[in-house]
């Protein structure tokens, strides 16, 4: 039984295909740049597939358009928009958004037959060889059911050279503590730091901003589409679902992707009126508590 959970060399070869899932809410500029750095800095860009849930208002620039503008500037000798055929987009009205969990449920439907799956916030920045390095890091766990997950370091010029080369920070975020958030839901506290780690480190928690695993995790453990507007508690719920399906969470001992904490323009901020009705909110909380 345990032997079957050790990945074969064939399965961990860096030539495997890789899906990157993003859910964006009226955030074309940062989302487009995320995709751009993903393709530009991958070891094997032809093996990378992006899937984007793009939540927009009429007149908004799309994530794909923002990416293609960068692609045309950088690769003028190529087709109209290089790698465009490797981007799947599910466009939805921003007014119908029901929170990050529901968007990520739709995002999972974009996964194809790729071997590895990476979930990120749609405002992230990749560094060179991120794809091959992540697969190598995952293989170090020697566990077919490993899920690498954490809160990413904030992007800084001290971590990323101008050409996209990664400058290892030497300390790695590790999720290991929780607190009671809104409505008494359990949520992750800010990440602690691992110093001198050379292998992925086991953790009980999952972070939505970075999750890397075999794609069977995304297909076997679907995100609950009925957790409308859930923010506090959604990560702890996801961790429990993965663990009860046999998956183990690990904090990676490398940092090859960084979080872009810049702000979106004020015009893209959505103010909900009216707020979700109390009955729906209560049913979501009850559902999370039960599960």
Residue pairs with C-beta under 8 A, 6 or more apart in sequence:
4 144
5 143
5 144
5 145
6 142
6 143
6 144
7 139
7 142
7 143
7 144
11 115
11 144
12 135
12 136
12 138
12 139
13 135
14 43
14 44
14 131
14 132
14 135
14 136
15 44
15 47
16 47
16 114
16 115
16 116
16 135
17 47
17 48
17 49
17 113
17 114
17 115
17 116
18 47
18 48
18 49
18 114
18 115
18 116
18 117
18 118
18 131
18 135
19 49
19 50
19 51
19 110
19 111
19 112
19 114
19 116
19 117
19 118
19 215
19 218
20 38
20 48
20 49
20 50
20 51
20 117
20 118
20 119
20 120
21 50
21 51
21 52
21 104
21 107
21 108
21 110
21 111
21 117
21 118
21 119
21 120
21 218
22 31
22 34
22 35
22 50
22 51
22 52
22 53
22 63
22 107
22 120
22 121
22 122
23 52
23 53
23 55
23 100
23 103
23 104
23 106
23 107
23 122
24 30
24 31
24 52
24 53
24 54
24 55
24 63
24 122
25 55
25 94
25 97
25 103
25 122
25 270
26 55
26 56
26 57
26 60
26 94
26 264
26 268
26 270
27 63
27 122
27 123
27 264
27 268
28 54
28 56
28 60
28 61
28 62
28 63
28 65
28 66
29 61
29 66
29 264
30 122
30 123
30 260
30 262
30 264
31 52
31 54
31 63
31 66
31 67
31 122
31 123
32 63
32 64
32 65
32 66
32 67
32 68
32 69
32 70
33 66
33 67
33 70
33 125
33 260
34 120
34 122
34 123
34 124
34 125
34 126
34 260
35 50
35 52
35 63
35 67
35 87
36 67
36 70
36 71
36 74
37 125
37 126
37 127
37 164
38 48
38 50
38 126
38 130
39 45
39 48
39 71
39 82
39 83
39 86
40 74
40 126
40 164
41 126
41 127
41 128
41 129
41 130
41 164
42 48
42 126
42 129
42 130
42 131
43 129
43 130
43 131
43 132
44 131
44 132
45 83
46 86
47 131
48 83
48 86
48 131
49 86
49 87
49 88
49 112
49 114
50 86
50 87
50 88
51 87
51 88
51 89
51 90
51 107
51 110
51 111
52 63
52 64
52 87
52 88
52 89
52 90
52 107
52 110
52 122
53 90
53 92
53 103
53 104
53 106
53 107
53 110
54 62
54 63
54 64
54 89
54 90
54 91
54 92
55 91
55 92
55 93
55 94
55 96
55 97
55 103
56 62
56 91
56 92
56 93
56 94
57 93
57 94
57 95
60 94
60 268
62 89
62 91
63 89
63 122
64 84
64 87
64 89
67 81
67 87
68 80
68 81
68 84
71 78
71 81
71 82
71 83
71 84
72 80
72 81
74 82
75 82
88 110
88 112
90 106
90 107
90 109
90 110
92 103
92 106
94 270
97 103
97 270
98 228
98 229
99 227
99 228
99 229
99 230
99 231
100 208
100 230
100 231
100 234
101 223
101 224
101 225
101 227
101 228
101 230
101 234
102 225
102 227
102 228
104 119
104 208
104 223
105 222
105 223
105 224
105 225
106 225
107 119
108 218
108 219
108 222
108 223
111 117
111 215
111 218
111 219
114 215
115 214
115 215
116 134
116 135
116 138
116 212
116 213
116 214
116 215
117 211
117 212
117 213
117 214
117 215
117 217
117 218
118 134
118 210
118 211
118 212
119 208
119 210
119 211
119 212
119 218
120 209
120 210
120 257
121 208
121 209
121 259
123 259
123 260
123 261
123 262
124 152
124 209
124 210
124 257
124 258
124 259
124 260
125 155
125 160
125 257
125 258
125 259
125 260
126 164
126 256
126 257
127 159
127 160
127 164
127 165
127 166
127 256
127 257
127 258
128 163
128 164
128 165
128 166
129 166
129 256
130 166
130 256
130 257
133 254
133 256
134 148
134 212
134 252
134 254
134 256
137 148
137 200
137 252
137 253
137 254
138 146
138 148
138 200
138 212
138 213
140 199
140 200
140 253
141 148
141 199
141 200
141 248
141 250
143 248
143 250
144 214
145 214
145 217
145 246
145 247
145 248
146 200
146 213
146 247
146 248
146 250
147 206
147 211
147 212
147 213
147 217
147 242
147 247
147 248
147 249
147 250
148 200
148 210
148 211
148 212
148 213
148 250
148 251
148 252
149 175
149 203
149 205
149 206
149 207
149 210
149 211
149 212
149 249
149 250
149 251
150 172
150 173
150 174
150 175
150 191
150 207
150 209
150 210
150 251
150 252
151 173
151 175
151 188
151 190
151 191
151 207
151 209
151 210
151 259
152 173
152 209
152 210
152 255
152 257
152 258
152 259
153 159
153 169
153 173
153 255
153 258
153 259
154 258
154 259
154 261
155 258
155 259
155 260
155 261
156 258
158 167
158 169
159 166
159 167
159 169
159 255
159 258
160 166
160 167
160 258
161 167
166 255
166 256
168 254
168 255
169 255
170 195
170 196
171 193
171 194
171 195
172 193
172 194
172 197
172 251
172 252
172 253
172 254
172 255
173 191
173 192
173 193
173 194
173 251
173 255
174 191
174 192
174 193
174 194
174 201
174 203
174 251
175 188
175 191
175 192
175 203
175 205
175 206
175 207
175 249
175 251
176 192
176 203
176 204
176 205
177 188
177 189
177 192
178 186
178 187
178 188
178 189
178 205
178 236
179 186
179 187
179 189
180 186
180 187
181 187
181 232
181 233
182 231
182 232
183 232
183 233
183 285
185 230
185 232
185 233
185 236
185 285
185 288
186 233
186 236
187 232
187 233
187 235
187 236
188 205
188 207
188 235
188 236
191 207
194 201
194 251
194 253
197 251
197 253
198 253
199 253
200 250
200 251
200 252
200 253
201 250
201 251
201 253
202 248
202 249
202 250
203 249
203 250
203 251
204 239
204 243
204 249
205 235
205 236
205 239
205 249
206 235
206 236
206 238
206 239
206 242
206 249
207 235
208 234
208 235
208 238
209 259
210 257
212 252
213 247
217 242
217 245
217 247
220 245
221 241
221 242
221 245
221 247
223 238
224 237
224 241
224 287
224 291
226 284
226 287
227 234
227 237
227 284
227 287
227 288
228 276
228 280
228 284
229 276
229 280
229 281
229 284
230 237
230 284
230 288
233 288
234 288
237 288
237 291
239 249
240 291
241 291
242 249
243 249
